Amino acid sequence: MSIIWDVDVERPVLPPLRGTVAADLCVIGLGGSGLTAVREAQARGMSVVGIDADRIAAGAAGRNGGFLLAGIAAFHHDAIDAHGHDKALALYQHTVEEMDKFEAAAPQAVRREGVLRKAHDDAEWEDCLVHRDALRADGFDADVHESWQGRGILIPTDGTFHPAMRACLLANAAIADGARLYADTPAIEIEPGVVHTPEGEVRAANILVAVDGNLHRAVPSLAERVRPVRLQMVATAPTDVRLTHAVYARDGWDYWQQLEDGRVAIGGGRDVLGDGEWTDATEPTDAARAYLISLLAEMGIDAPIEHHWAATVSYTDNGLPIVEEVQPGVWAIGGYCGTGNIVGAALGRGVVEQFATGQSRVVSDFTAD
Ligand SMILES: Cc1cc2nc3c(=O)[nH]c(=O)nc-3n(C[C@H](O)[C@H](O)[C@H](O)COP(=O)(O)OP(=O)(O)OC[C@H]3O[C@@H](n4cnc5c(N)ncnc54)[C@H](O)[C@@H]3O)c2cc1C
């Protein structure tokens, strides 16, 4: 079944790469992370070649829930417990700053209307309050919120966006500014200074691999540290039920938002769907669809399901993303543990800064012990 984000979005038609091209930077993977890197490099005066095995935002970057949440995958208080206060605060701050840049680059695709973390039960409600207090203690906004959708905490600076529209806006702007972007062009071998593709090669002193869900294959040396997992969503026909906010619930396992035309896009349930979701297969399953329909029914939504899709993302064991020089001049990013929209953009931008200047606070804070 189709992807809601493909409706009304026309991707730029890109040729495959044939022959040898050269640039200051080669970006492998033209999802949200890679395209942010392309634009950052152009802003710094670098020439750029970008290649994608398929098309613009073919992977999770064009198939996700459309949430813009500050922070890493763990909630702020959990990140403090896991990684220490200073590191958790630095990472949260970087994502807050990235969100503003993200919005500025494609404002038509972004809605910063706040996102609700909904408490599923009393224990999660207690956790919501600890979460709120940790954010407030560090100077970030978070308020208790209650509506017919339930109670939880509202983070007013978070938001939602249209993933494929944003990617296409970035790609079109990049092409207009002289980036050479190629579709149907997988990187089949990456070595310092050169990326080999089926019918050509890219020569570049700086290479960025931004293929979150496919990192285990594109960079085999990382295969032990990243694990692909399938995430699934459905979207309904327009419904008369009006949701007050975009919501994530049950500690983020489930998430949904209502689009401007009344459709509801909802995903989640990976924990209840079982170990079969630890896969790089992207076929949607009947079990996921049934689970998501049951969540909609709890909200009184019985509009027909018109879209059902899946994509893979990568998880790491410690919950922190990969941002690493894997060969001289070759950096890899990914492993966002299901929350790569902002973190991936921040790291794509950060690695370009690293290439351009030899240092990046974003990179050093994400990699610090
Ligand atoms: C259903 C679902 C819901 C999600 N919801 C959210 C959310 O609400 N908020 C959030 O922050 N995150 C969410 N995520 C995670 C988020 O979508 C991803 O972490 C993020 O989009 C990763 O973007 P990316 O650009 O790094 O990589 P990807 O989107 O995975 O892009 C990789 C690109 O690289 C290409 N590629 C792969 N291998 C090669 C190769 N060898 N050579 C060349 N090109 C290659 C692919 O074709 C693809 O276009 C969700 C993910 C899914 C699947």
The ligand as an ORCA input file, in Angstrom:
! r2SCAN-3c Opt
* xyz 0 1
  C       7.742      4.537     10.403
  C       8.833      5.416     10.934
  C       8.506      6.440     11.800
  C       9.504      7.276     12.279
  N       9.132      8.363     12.996
  C      10.080      9.273     13.352
  C       9.701     10.477     13.945
  O       8.516     10.767     14.071
  N      10.684     11.325     14.369
  C      11.997     11.061     14.152
  O      12.853     11.864     14.525
  N      12.369      9.933     13.525
  C      11.448      9.048     13.103
  N      11.818      7.930     12.457
  C      13.246      7.726     12.203
  C      13.712      8.629     11.080
  O      12.801      8.566     10.009
  C      15.099      8.206     10.582
  O      15.982      8.057     11.649
  C      15.627      9.259      9.639
  O      14.670      9.563      8.661
  C      16.904      8.795      8.990
  O      17.178      9.665      7.921
  P      18.514      9.488      7.109
  O      18.500     10.556      6.066
  O      19.656      9.469      8.047
  O      18.453      8.046      6.498
  P      17.365      7.329      5.584
  O      16.100      8.002      5.538
  O      17.350      5.922      6.014
  O      17.957      7.548      4.127
  C      18.869      6.741      3.612
  C      18.941      6.988      2.110
  O      20.127      6.359      1.704
  C      19.887      5.578      0.557
  N      20.882      4.503      0.592
  C      20.927      3.418      1.383
  N      22.021      2.684      1.117
  C      22.705      3.333      0.139
  C      23.905      3.089     -0.560
  N      24.656      2.003     -0.330
  N      24.304      3.972     -1.510
  C      23.568      5.080     -1.779
  N      22.402      5.347     -1.131
  C      21.995      4.493     -0.179
  C      18.446      5.138      0.674
  O      17.891      4.885     -0.607
  C      17.795      6.334      1.372
  O      17.226      7.252      0.443
  C      10.863      7.057     11.947
  C      11.193      6.041     11.083
  C      10.186      5.225     10.564
  C      10.557      4.137      9.608
*
